[in-house]
């Protein structure tokens, strides 16, 4: 048999699929990738029918009784196979009905997810393109990954580029930084992934250069493995969610010693006097110093004082993980880090200042693309109706209620129809039991997905979409060094169709086909999207990218890169000529707008505010649960793949427990345990290890929600436990991935959670 070599790409990198007939027999990484992700070897899982949606289906109760009926049966009701024509007719009629009866604001199409890195078959973009052609929709702003951070940085720094990869490069840090303080993670574990795909993974090369140059590295994290073990680092095992207090304590030590850069504060910031008064205790009677910070963070005051003395004497760079702002008061660590960097006065210098998100995605810290990234346009938004991305349960449970966002008061729409394409909110949303209740409220829920996820099981109308290996596409984004071809490897499974084909058929029924597809088929669009990128590179930058035919044959093409200049160097050189887009034109350390708003959970300057749940307010038997990205998959994708299964034990996720905490509870390594709080409960397998501080448990995200009769999740999904609250009334970001729990031994082993999930699918689909 002839083996075909098919270039392809996913969020975790580029690779070649080896295909014999219609079967994938191997996966080879891109040869020039120095650190390819092992997740690529799980891609053949997509070609297995076990968890795929193979035909259009409609929930039995909805089919019999119509919209608005039996919403509580979602997830348990049978899913009845129907023809594509019947399914598409039902979908188009529902869009038309809700639009006419309730207005387009009642259609929530703020679909969110990482289903494919392809920029053309980007499910949520295509959905929004269609909805914009038929009157609009309610969408979302920001992301679950990062929302509070961008909101506050847009206000105090003028834009959110610093948390999207536009701060100092890792190459610059490796060459110039002398003291590197990492708040959170700087890990290849999370850098495996990049939205829109990635050509080469360079984080490990940069970390080795930092190590080899002898840079002083301090890692502030409850988890020791938030940097690789081969790095020579000083680990500070902080209490989760107290980084803001440490930043403020360091800044207060600089102020008390007169080591802060008063000239920088005067020239480049506004509101500094208000911030300094808070640090000195003039405003609240509490001096922010090493002793104060030590009591909150659980760290040694002497180490804090020593670091405060070292930082102004060396070129110092602060890095802050995205994870820190996915928390109650999540705006504060991003703002406090900016305040500390301003106190040091090294913003705008090579290897100095502050940056956000290094390691959170694979391309953050790499030289950014200077050209236009390939993308499918969603068209012009005809409605400005939106919710903050993580407030979907609030919207469904409280139609018409008011909320605040970026200083403005808005109202939640009355969402009658939800159309979710290419995502799985029953993985990434917080407090899934609350979401389950909210999910009963809409009149109709349409889900378009390749996999029979917990979200797909809760659909009224379910449309089978193909995976990326069953269609052609293009990957690439502003943080990738390559534009990458994603060529079809196998035929679509069952009756699955590409997202583009599904929306074309719907557009035809809704009378907007010509405007939707503009007369182009799949390959016509790919050529068009690539040529837009190629022409931009040539006309604006003088950069020559190969013609489409050569690109498609080779499988990738290089992108033009921006010059490596320090972040805010132009502002530092000429602050008046390069004013920031803030209320003062400078870095804001004391905000007039926030002062006028007087929000109790987002004050007018960086400040420590105890979160709703943390070890400082925990009962004696409570642990702080941290739920981070898994090693062997991206979110919930490829959960049954080999790299994901390797991280499980006894058929479910492993929860890391410190030996002291395990011993107190009579828990042994490998035992089944129950994690619980007032919001829910899940089972996991105990992994006893000292790689995190005592009092902290670690359970990765992404297990497929698998409930038993009493509502306990059997798979180890931490989002049955997390808080569904906004980061603050200003940012409204996702505050998940951190909460208090109790953990007990669980004598009964109900069996492999993945086998149980398969049985649950069979029960609702009659397979």
LODO-780508 format. One record per residue (C-alpha): residue in three letters; z, x, y. Coordinates in steps of 0.2 Angstrom, whole numbers, plus 5000, padded with zeros to 4 digits. Layout:
BEGIN
ALAZXY
...
// end
This chain:
BEGIN
UNK500050005000
UNK499650065018
UNK501250085029
UNK500950025047
UNK501950115061
UNK502449985074
UNK503250045091
UNK504649935096
UNK506149925107
UNK507849835108
UNK509349845119
UNK510049985110
UNK508450095111
UNK506650135106
UNK506050155088
UNK504650145076
UNK504650005062
UNK503850055046
UNK503049895039
UNK502249875022
UNK501249715021
UNK502449595030
UNK504049685025
UNK505049815036
UNK505449955025
UNK506150085037
UNK506650115055
UNK506350285064
UNK507050325081
UNK506050385096
UNK505750575093
UNK506250625110
UNK507950525110
UNK509350655109
UNK510650525103
UNK509850365095
UNK510950225091
UNK511250185073
UNK511150005077
UNK509250015076
UNK509350035057
UNK510049855056
UNK508449775064
UNK507749725047
UNK509149595047
UNK508149495059
UNK506749475045
UNK508049385033
UNK508049195033
UNK509949185029
UNK510549145047
UNK508849105055
UNK508348935063
UNK506848905053
UNK506248735059
UNK506548615074
UNK508048505071
UNK508948365079
UNK510848315077
UNK510948155067
UNK512148065078
UNK511048105094
UNK509448055084
UNK510247885079
UNK511147835095
UNK510247935109
UNK510948035124
UNK512748035128
UNK513247975111
UNK514448065098
UNK514648225108
UNK516248265098
UNK515148275082
UNK514248425089
UNK514548565076
UNK514948455062
UNK513548325062
UNK512048355051
UNK510548435059
UNK508948345054
UNK507248435052
UNK505948355063
UNK504148405067
UNK503748525082
UNK502848375091
UNK504348265089
UNK505548395095
UNK504548445110
UNK504248255115
UNK506148235114
UNK506448385125
UNK505148345138
UNK505748155139
UNK507548215141
UNK507048335156
UNK506148195164
UNK507448065161
UNK508948165168
UNK507848225183
UNK507448045188
UNK509047965184
UNK510248105190
UNK509248235200
UNK508848405194
UNK510548475199
UNK511148385183
UNK510048495173
UNK511048655169
UNK509748795164
UNK510848935169
UNK510549005152
UNK511249175149
UNK511049295134
UNK510349465127
UNK509249395114
UNK507849515118
UNK507549665129
UNK505749615131
UNK505349575149
UNK503949445145
UNK504749345131
UNK506349335142
UNK507049165136
UNK508049125151
UNK506749185164
UNK505449075155
UNK506648925155
UNK506948945174
UNK505048975177
UNK504748805169
UNK506148715177
UNK505648775195
UNK503948695192
UNK504748525188
UNK506048515202
UNK507348645199
UNK508948665190
UNK510748725192
UNK510848905188
UNK512149045188
UNK512549195198
UNK513149365192
UNK513449415174
UNK514849405161
UNK514849595161
UNK515149615179
UNK515449485193
UNK517049525202
UNK516549705205
UNK514849665213
UNK515549525224
UNK516849635232
UNK515749785234
UNK514349675242
UNK515749635255
UNK516549805257
UNK515149925253
UNK513649825259
UNK512849805242
UNK513249815223
UNK512049965219
UNK513550075216
UNK513949975200
UNK512149955194
UNK511750145193
UNK511450195211
UNK512950305213
UNK512950495209
UNK512050535194
UNK512950615179
UNK511850765181
UNK512550785198
UNK514350765192
UNK514050895178
UNK513451015191
UNK514650985206
UNK516250895201
UNK517850995198
UNK519050855194
UNK518350695186
UNK519550545185
UNK518950415172
UNK519650245175
UNK519250155159
UNK517950215147
UNK516550345147
UNK515950325130
UNK514350335120
UNK514950175111
UNK514450065125
UNK513050175131
UNK512050135116
UNK511449985125
UNK510449945140
UNK509849785147
UNK507949785146
UNK507949925133
UNK508050115135
UNK507050265130
UNK508250405129
UNK510150415128
UNK510750555139
UNK512650515141
UNK513150635127
UNK512150775135
UNK512950755152
UNK514750745144
UNK514350915135
UNK513850985151
UNK515450925159
UNK516451005145
UNK515551165145
UNK515751185164
UNK517651165162
UNK517751015173
UNK519550945173
UNK519450775165
UNK520750645166
UNK520450485156
UNK521550335162
UNK521450205147
UNK522550125135
UNK521350195122
UNK521150375117
UNK519350355110
UNK518650285127
UNK517950465128
UNK517350565113
UNK518550665103
UNK517550825106
UNK517850815125
UNK519350915131
UNK520250785141
UNK521950735148
UNK522350565141
UNK523350445152
UNK523850295141
UNK524050175155
UNK524649995153
UNK523049885152
UNK522649795169
UNK523749915180
UNK522350035186
UNK522449965203
UNK524350015205
UNK523850195199
UNK522450205212
UNK523650145226
UNK525050265220
UNK523850415221
UNK523250355238
UNK525050335244
UNK525450505238
UNK524050575249
UNK524650485264
UNK526450535262
UNK525950715261
UNK524650705275
UNK523250755263
UNK522150605267
UNK520550635276
UNK520950545293
UNK519350595301
UNK518350515287
UNK519350355288
UNK519050355307
UNK517250385306
UNK516650295291
UNK517850155287
UNK518549995296
UNK520249915293
UNK520950085287
UNK522550055298
UNK522949895288
UNK522649985271
UNK523750135276
UNK525150015282
UNK525149935265
UNK525250105257
UNK526650165267
UNK527650005264
UNK527649955283
UNK526949785279
UNK527949735263
UNK529349855263
UNK528749945247
UNK528050115248
UNK526650145236
UNK526950315228
UNK527050395211
UNK528750325207
UNK528150145211
UNK526550165201
UNK527450245186
UNK528550095184
UNK527049975184
UNK525850085174
UNK527050155161
UNK526350335166
UNK527350485171
UNK527750495189
UNK527650685189
UNK525850685182
UNK525350565195
UNK526050675209
UNK525250825202
UNK523550745201
UNK523750685219
UNK523950865224
UNK522450925215
UNK521150795220
UNK520950845238
UNK520851035234
UNK519351005222
UNK517750915222
UNK518350755214
UNK517350605207
UNK518150445202
UNK517250335189
UNK517750155185
UNK517150055170
UNK516449885172
UNK517849825160
UNK519149845173
UNK518449705184
UNK518349585169
UNK520149535172
UNK521249435183
UNK521149505201
UNK519649605194
UNK519049645212
UNK520549755216
UNK520249905205
UNK518449925211
UNK519049905229
UNK520650015227
UNK519550155219
UNK518450145235
UNK519950155245
UNK520650315236
UNK518950395237
UNK518850365256
UNK520650445257
UNK519950595249
UNK518450595261
UNK517150655248
UNK516050505248
UNK514250555251
UNK514450735244
UNK513650805228
UNK514850765213
UNK516150675224
UNK516650495229
UNK516650355217
UNK515450265205
UNK515550115194
UNK514950075176
UNK514550255169
UNK514450235151
UNK514550045152
UNK512650035149
UNK511550185143
UNK510550205159
UNK512050205172
UNK512150375179
UNK510350425175
UNK509050455188
UNK508450275193
UNK506650225192
UNK505750225209
UNK504450105204
UNK504249915200
UNK505049875183
UNK504049755172
UNK504649575173
UNK504049395171
UNK504349295187
UNK505449145186
UNK504549085202
UNK505349015218
UNK507048935216
UNK506748755223
UNK508548715222
UNK510048825227
UNK511248745215
UNK512248875205
UNK513948915197
UNK514749075195
UNK514149135178
UNK515849115168
UNK516348945175
UNK515348845164
UNK516848755156
UNK517548715173
UNK515848635178
UNK515748535162
UNK517548475163
UNK517648445181
UNK516048375188
UNK516148355207
UNK517648465209
UNK517648605222
UNK517748785220
UNK517648935231
UNK516449085230
UNK516149235242
UNK517149135255
UNK516248975254
UNK516748805246
UNK515548725234
UNK515548585221
UNK515148585203
UNK513648475199
UNK513748335186
UNK512848425172
UNK512048285160
UNK510848405152
UNK511148585146
UNK509648695140
UNK510248855133
UNK508848985128
UNK509149155121
UNK511049165121
UNK512749125112
UNK514149065124
UNK515249035109
UNK515249225107
UNK515449285125
UNK516349145134
UNK518249155136
UNK519449025128
UNK518248955116
UNK519348805112
UNK519248755130
UNK517348775129
UNK517248675113
UNK518048525123
UNK516848555138
UNK515448555126
UNK515748375121
UNK515448315139
UNK513548335142
UNK512348195137
UNK511148315129
UNK511248495124
UNK509548585120
UNK509748755111
UNK508248875109
UNK508649025098
UNK508149125083
UNK509849125074
UNK510948985068
UNK512449045080
UNK513948935084
UNK513048885099
UNK511448835089
UNK512548735077
UNK513248635092
UNK511548585098
UNK510848405100
UNK509048475099
UNK508748645091
UNK507148745093
UNK506748895082
UNK506249045093
UNK505549205085
UNK506349375086
UNK505549515096
UNK504949595079
UNK503849435077
UNK502849445094
UNK502249565107
UNK503149615122
UNK503649755135
UNK505349835138
UNK505849935153
UNK507049925168
UNK507650015183
UNK508850125173
UNK507550175159
UNK506550325159
UNK505050245150
UNK504150085149
UNK504050035131
UNK502849935120
UNK503649805108
UNK502249775096
UNK502349625083
UNK502849695066
UNK502949535055
UNK502349355055
UNK503649225062
UNK504849165050
UNK504748985045
UNK504048875059
UNK504748985073
UNK503749005089
UNK503849135103
UNK504849085118
UNK503249085129
UNK502348975117
UNK503748845116
UNK503848835135
UNK501948825136
UNK501948675125
UNK503348595135
UNK502448635151
UNK500948545144
UNK501948395141
UNK502748405158
UNK501048425167
UNK501348595174
UNK500448705160
UNK499148785172
UNK500548835184
UNK501648895170
UNK500449005161
UNK499149045175
UNK497749045162
UNK498449195152
UNK498949215134
UNK500249335128
UNK499249495128
UNK498449435145
UNK500249425152
UNK500749595145
UNK499249675152
UNK499549595169
UNK501449645170
UNK501049825165
UNK499649835178
UNK500849775192
UNK502049915187
UNK500650045186
UNK499849995202
UNK501449995211
UNK501850175205
UNK500050235210
UNK499950145227
UNK501650175234
UNK502250325225
UNK500650425220
UNK501250425202
UNK499950405188
UNK500450295173
UNK499150285159
UNK497950135157
UNK498649985147
UNK497650025132
UNK498250205131
UNK500050145134
UNK499950015121
UNK499250135108
UNK500550275111
UNK501950145113
UNK502750215129
UNK502350275146
UNK503450375159
UNK504150295175
UNK504250375192
UNK506050435196
UNK507050435212
UNK507550605219
UNK509350655214
UNK510350635231
UNK512150595233
UNK512650415235
UNK512850375253
UNK512350545259
UNK511250465273
UNK512750365279
UNK513850515279
UNK512550615288
UNK512250485302
UNK513350335300
UNK512650235315
UNK510850265310
UNK511250205292
UNK512550065295
UNK513049975279
UNK512749795277
UNK514649745280
UNK515549655293
UNK515849825302
UNK514349925297
UNK515650045288
UNK516650045272
UNK517849905273
UNK519649945269
UNK520349805279
UNK519349645279
UNK519249525294
UNK518449385283
UNK519649405269
UNK521049405282
UNK520449235289
UNK520249165272
UNK522049205267
UNK521649185249
UNK523249215239
UNK522349305225
UNK521149415235
UNK522049485250
UNK521249575265
UNK521449755259
UNK521549835241
UNK523249775234
UNK524149775217
UNK524449595211
UNK525149565194
UNK523949485182
UNK524249315174
UNK524549405157
UNK525149595156
UNK526449695147
UNK527549695163
UNK527749515160
UNK527649505141
UNK528949435129
UNK529749565117
UNK528549515102
UNK526949505112
UNK525649635112
UNK524249655125
UNK522549625116
UNK521049725123
UNK519349665116
UNK517949785119
UNK516149805114
UNK515949845095
UNK515350015088
UNK514049935076
UNK513149795086
UNK512849725103
UNK513849575107
UNK513549455092
UNK511849525088
UNK511549595070
UNK513249545065
UNK512749555047
UNK511849725048
UNK512449875040
UNK513149965055
UNK514149805060
UNK514749775042
UNK515349955041
UNK516649915055
UNK517349765046
UNK518549755032
UNK518949615019
UNK517549515027
UNK518149515045
UNK518449615061
UNK519849745061
UNK521249745074
UNK521949915079
UNK523849915079
UNK524950065084
UNK526050115069
UNK527650075079
UNK526949895082
UNK526349875064
UNK528049935057
UNK529049805068
UNK528049665061
UNK527949725043
UNK526049745044
UNK525249875033
UNK523549955035
UNK522149835027
UNK523249685028
UNK522649515034
UNK523449465050
UNK523449315062
UNK523349335080
UNK523849195091
UNK524449125107
UNK524448955116
UNK522548945117
UNK522048985099
UNK522149085083
UNK521049205073
UNK521249315057
UNK520849495057
UNK521149645046
UNK522449765052
UNK521949945055
UNK523550055059
UNK523150195070
UNK523850295085
UNK522250295095
UNK522950175108
UNK524650165116
UNK526050065109
UNK526049885114
UNK524149875114
UNK523049795100
UNK521149815100
UNK519949685093
UNK518049705096
UNK517049555102
UNK515549485093
UNK516149405077
UNK515249245074
UNK516549095077
UNK517049025060
UNK518348895061
UNK519348825047
UNK520148655045
UNK521548685057
UNK520448775070
UNK520948955066
UNK519449065068
UNK519249165051
UNK518049305058
UNK519149395071
UNK518349325087
UNK519549375101
UNK518849245113
UNK519849105105
UNK521349195113
UNK520649245130
UNK521049165147
UNK519749055155
UNK520149085173
UNK519149165187
UNK519549345193
UNK519949265210
UNK519449125222
UNK518349255230
UNK517449335216
UNK517649205202
UNK517149335189
UNK517449325170
UNK519249375167
UNK519149385148
UNK519349535136
UNK521249555140
UNK522649445136
UNK524349435128
UNK524549385109
UNK525749385095
UNK525249455078
UNK525949415061
UNK525649455043
UNK524549325035
UNK524849315016
UNK523249205012
UNK521549285011
UNK520349145014
UNK518849255008
UNK517349335017
UNK517149255034
UNK515249285033
UNK515149195017
UNK516149055024
UNK514949045039
UNK513449035027
UNK514248885018
UNK514648795035
UNK512748815040
UNK512248745023
UNK513348595025
UNK512548545042
UNK510748585037
UNK510748535019
UNK510048705014
// end
